[in-house]
Amino acid sequence: MKAELITIGDEILIGQIINTNAVFLAKELNKIGIEIAQITSISDQKEHIIEALDASTKRAEVVILTGGLGPTKDDLTKHTLCEYFNDTLIENEEILAHIEEIFKKYVNTPINNHNRQQALLPSKASIFKNDHGTASGMWFEKKGQIIISLPGVPFEMKSLMNQSVIPQLQKHFTRPFILHKTIMTYGLGESAIAERIEAWENNLPQIIKLAYLPNLGRVRIRLSSVGSNEELLKDAIDSEIEKLLPLINDIFVGFEDETSLELQIKEGFVKQQKTLALAESCTGGEIASRLTQVAGASGYFKGCAVAYHTQSKTDLLGVSEALINKYSVVSKEVASAMAQNARKKFNATVGLSTTGNAGPSKGDSDAEIGTVWIAIATQDKIVTEKFLFGRHRERVIGKTVNKALELLMNQII
């Protein structure tokens, strides 16, 4: 069974926003056995919406549109759907009362006619009330196909999907099971992993598909299967993973959706009663950001000094100017001093530092662009590693963050 997604809005096409709605919808539909055949982004124009609907209904049983349901003149989805289904707009009293209640409770400005017109809805559609906004969800049926229109505001769309659309789709269709199991690895490239597990991969049963998903120093390995017997699929995937894990035990960090490297670091540090401080230069606080996305990070994470400028390494962390002048700001010696001084400054048991040259220019160091030093300091020792991550700035920063997390994980294994 297949679905197509149509995201509507010029803001997507000009790169003003990222299409996170399509990512969420694809994941949620996959969970209930609906495969995504295509994702299309189009502008807020009637002819484009109709063309996209005509094309997608030839390929999929379910079509979901997001966006274009606001109260202004550039929001054309609702009117276009009326034309497409030869329908008319009628006032929905329940929705009108809901909109008026929202304005009464939560909006400082008075309600106007544009807002009230949000309660004008197609007569042929089943309506889903939007608990978090004024744009309702709509469900149309035509020749056995389902066309669903949802607001483009992500948290409103997600609520409607979870509360209304998913349960309705589950009732309406008999669907196959789609199972994915994704393994997370750090520290080895895609081609090296593929070579290591080639014999295992060649003997995978036909019902299991394998995919490598590389990203800046980490590789996810996804096993997927589709069928009518969920237990059979689950057993087949679990059996293959049991064979795979001994082959990659040195780079395996967990399963996606069950855990994350950041969560494992937090749990390991807390369990071992260790605390962490960071001194970030070339990564600009990205490591701290990743770690603090996990709830409860304050149980082990003391803080971070973002010493981006050379002088800040002296002012914030006490790295001597003589040391910097002798070895340069991108060096083993400076990375060591940063990690140790951060550990002491924040009264932590472990300190980690990054210093490097991400480019495009060399800055205050003659080190080759892409050179990064990472240091980890404890009370007993300091361990440093040098890396060459290429000349692309985003790649250098991303690989440094991932490598730092990998090294932190090694601290608690």
Number of C-alpha atoms within 10 A of each C-alpha: 14 17 23 27 25 21 26 27 21 16 14 15 15 10 9 9 11 11 18 10 18 22 10 15 19 19 13 16 19 18 15 18 21 24 21 20 14 15 16 13 20 17 18 19 17 17 11 15 22 16 11 19 20 12 11 23 17 9 14 19 19 22 24 22 25 24 24 28 24 22 16 12 9 12 18 19 24 23 18 19 22 17 14 14 14 10 16 14 16 13 15 17 11 10 22 18 12 18 24 18 13 16 17 13 8 8 11 8 8 9 15 10 8 12 19 17 20 21 23 19 24 24 14 17 20 14 19 19 19 21 15 15 17 25 30 25 25 23 18 17 14 10 6 7 14 18 21 20 27 28 26 22 17 17 13 19 25 19 14 21 21 12 14 16 21 16 12 13 17 13 9 10 12 12 17 16 19 21 19 19 19 20 21 20 25 22 16 15 15 19 10 10 17 14 10 13 14 11 10 13 15 8 9 15 11 7 13 17 15 14 11 16 13 17 15 19 20 19 21 21 19 18 21 17 20 17 15 13 11 15 11 12 21 17 11 16 22 14 11 17 15 10 11 15 14 10 14 15 10 12 17 17 18 16 17 16 9 9 12 15 22 20 19 17 23 27 17 18 23 18 11 10 11 17 21 25 29 28 33 28 25 26 27 19 19 18 24 21 11 15 19 17 11 15 10 14 19 15 15 22 22 20 21 23 22 22 24 17 14 18 16 15 25 16 13 16 22 15 23 14 16 9 15 21 12 11 13 18 28 26 22 20 18 27 32 26 23 33 29 29 24 29 29 18 18 19 15 22 20 26 31 31 33 31 28 31 29 25 19 11 13 14 15 14 18 12 16 17 22 22 21 27 25 28 26 26 27 18 12 6 9 17 14 18 12 16 15 16 22 16 17 13 17 14 17 25 24 18 21 30 24 21 19 21 20 21 17 23 18 10 15 16 7
